[in-house]
Amino acid sequence: MLTTAYITPLSSIPQKGLCDDGKTARDVDLQVKVLQLFRLDDYQSEMRCIDQSDEIWHCDVHNSKFRWLREGQYIRIRAATIMNHLKYSKTFGLRPQSNILQLPYPCKL
């Protein structure tokens, strides 16, 4: 059973990369549903995801590490971080130590 004690809702992530106290935002754990997955090239894809807050967020994903990702999956992302993007205002990124866990079928957000 997965606990939600350590999961951060997307609505509570600071969009500018700063916390309320002005310090840089730290890594967060997320539990989201993959809405769309766009393959940019052989090495990178762009993922659109949503959680219970109904906010759409974007993330760049490496195809070689997470080739099993599909649209409609529920996933848990460990060590996501805030990234600034030219096109999108709500964007998070993955660090080299980040990991994505695929949740089994009966799991929901």
N, C-alpha and C positions, 0 to 999 in steps of 0.2 A: 504494500500500500504506500503510495506517495503522499507525503505530507505537504501542505501548502505553507508551512511556517517559514520556509526560506525562499519562496517564490515571490518575485516582485511583479505587481501588475504593471502593464505598459503605461497606464494613465499616471502612475506615480514616478516615472522616470523623468528626470529633468531634461528638457529638449535641447538646451544650450550646452549641455555637458557640465553644468555647475550645479551643486547642491544649494539648498537654501542658505547655508552658512558661507557660500562663496568659494568653497573648496571644489576641487575636481571630483566628478562623480566616480565612484568605484565600480568594480564589476558587479553585475547583477545576474541572478538566475531567473529564467523566464519559462513559462509553460504556455505555448501558443499552438494555433492551428495554421498550417501552411495553406494559404489561399491560392496563390499562383507562384509558379516557378518558371522564370525566363532564362533560357540558356544563352548567355552572352557570347561565349566562345568555348573552346575545348577545356578550359581551365576554370572558368568562373560562371556562376549563375546569379541571378537576382531573385530574392525570395520576398514575397509579400505575405505577411502573417497578421493574425488578429488574436486577441484574447477576450476575456469577459468584458473588458471595458469598451469593446466595439470600435477601437481605434486601429487603423491600418498602419503598420510599420514596415519598413523596408530593411533588407540586409543583403550583403554580398556573401555568397557561399562558394567555397572551393569544391569543384566537381570531383577532384581526385580523392579528397578526404570524405566527402559526404555524398557519394554517388547514388546512394540508396534513397535519398529524399524524393518524395512524390507529393503532388497536390492532394489536399484533403487529410493529410496525416496530422496527428497530434504529437507534438514533440516537446521535450524539455531541453532548454539550452543552458549550459553551465558557463559562467564567466563571459557573458556578453557585456559589451562596453558601448558607450555613446560615441557616435561618429557624426561629423558634419558632412553633408552632401550638397552638391550644387542644385540638384533638381528637387529633392525631398526635404521636408522639415522634420519628419519623424523617422530617424534612421538609427539603427544600432549595428555594431560590428562584432566580429569574432576575432579573438586573439589566437595566437598559435596554440595556446594551451586550452582553448575552448573546446567543448565537447557537446554533441547533440545526441540525446537519447530518444529513441523512437518509443512512444507509448503504445501498449497493446490495444487491440480493437475496442473493448468496452469502455476505455477511458475517455472522459470528456473533460472540458475545461472547468 
